[in-house]
Amino acid sequence: MATRSRIGIELKDGSILSAYHHWDGYPEWLGRILKTHYNSRNKVAELVDGGDMSTCWDDSNNPEYYSQRGEDCPPRYDETREEFLSYGEEFSYIFTSAGWVCYDMNEFNDKSPELTEIPSGALMA
């Protein structure tokens, strides 16, 4: 079963450009991958520019974009953080000028999105 998530980059005007991420979106995996391997604005921009993906880190340490299998799934643009957080993924990540933040979207209960911690340290191979 997938843990659906969304990876976004905050633009200078506060808007967010993002891509859907299908597998292993929980902070203990995706959060660590993002903090460890996508730790600069340029790397995050390149990742998001590829559009929706199955994963950002496959067995060859590369993203698996839906466009590679012929689907047209470009990044999504949201004018505000509130708009970005109004969709149904389980976790939402935003790369900001201060680094990564993660929201638990509380998809399976009635709570509002809430900031959640991304564990430190690289994953073991």
C-alpha positions in Angstrom: 0.0 0.0 0.0 1.2 3.5 -0.8 1.8 6.3 1.6 0.9 9.2 -0.7 2.7 12.5 -0.3 3.4 15.8 -2.1 6.8 17.5 -2.4 6.8 21.2 -2.9 9.2 24.1 -3.2 8.2 27.5 -1.9 8.7 30.3 -4.4 9.7 33.9 -3.5 6.1 35.1 -3.5 5.0 32.4 -1.1 3.4 30.2 -3.8 4.3 26.6 -4.0 5.2 24.4 -7.0 4.8 20.7 -6.2 4.8 17.1 -7.4 2.9 14.1 -6.2 5.0 11.3 -4.7 3.3 7.8 -4.5 5.4 5.4 -2.4 6.8 5.6 1.1 5.8 9.2 1.8 6.2 9.0 5.6 8.8 11.2 7.3 11.0 8.3 8.4 11.7 7.4 4.7 10.8 10.2 2.3 11.6 13.0 4.9 15.1 11.5 5.4 15.7 11.1 1.7 14.7 14.7 1.1 16.8 16.1 3.9 19.8 14.0 2.9 19.8 14.0 -0.9 17.6 17.0 -1.9 19.1 19.5 0.4 19.5 22.5 -1.9 17.1 24.7 -3.7 18.5 23.6 -7.1 18.2 19.9 -6.3 14.6 20.3 -5.1 13.6 22.5 -8.1 15.0 19.9 -10.5 13.1 17.1 -8.6 9.8 19.0 -8.7 10.2 20.1 -12.3 10.0 16.4 -13.3 6.4 16.3 -12.2 4.5 13.5 -10.4 6.4 10.4 -9.6 6.3 6.9 -8.1 9.3 7.6 -6.0 12.1 10.2 -5.8 14.7 7.6 -4.9 14.7 4.2 -6.7 17.2 1.3 -6.5 19.5 3.4 -8.7 19.1 6.5 -6.6 17.0 8.3 -9.2 13.4 9.5 -9.4 10.8 7.4 -11.3 8.6 10.0 -13.0 5.2 9.2 -14.5 6.4 11.0 -17.6 8.9 8.2 -18.1 5.9 5.8 -18.8 4.2 8.3 -21.1 1.9 10.1 -18.7 1.5 13.9 -18.7 1.7 14.9 -15.0 3.4 18.3 -14.7 4.1 20.0 -11.4 1.1 21.7 -9.7 1.1 25.4 -8.8 -0.7 26.7 -5.6 -0.8 30.4 -4.9 -0.7 29.9 -1.1 0.4 27.4 1.5 -3.2 26.9 2.6 -4.2 26.0 -1.0 -1.2 23.6 -1.1 -2.3 21.9 2.1 -5.9 21.5 1.0 -5.4 18.3 -1.0 -5.6 14.6 0.1 -2.1 13.2 0.4 -1.0 11.7 3.7 2.1 13.9 4.1 3.1 17.2 2.5 6.7 18.5 2.3 7.8 22.0 1.5 11.3 23.2 0.9 11.5 26.7 2.2 14.4 29.2 2.7 14.9 27.6 6.1 14.9 24.0 4.8 12.4 21.2 4.8 9.1 21.2 6.7 6.6 18.3 6.8 2.9 18.3 7.5 1.0 15.3 8.6 -2.2 15.9 6.7 -4.3 13.7 9.1 -5.9 12.2 6.0 -7.7 9.5 8.1 -9.1 11.7 10.8 -10.8 15.1 11.2 -7.7 17.1 12.3 -6.2 19.9 10.4 -2.7 19.5 8.9 0.0 19.8 11.5 3.7 20.2 11.4 5.6 17.0 12.1 9.2 16.2 12.7 11.5 14.8 10.0 13.9 12.4 11.7 17.6 13.2 11.4 20.2 11.0 9.8 20.6 9.0 6.6 18.8 5.8 6.0 20.7 2.5 6.3 21.2 0.8 2.9 
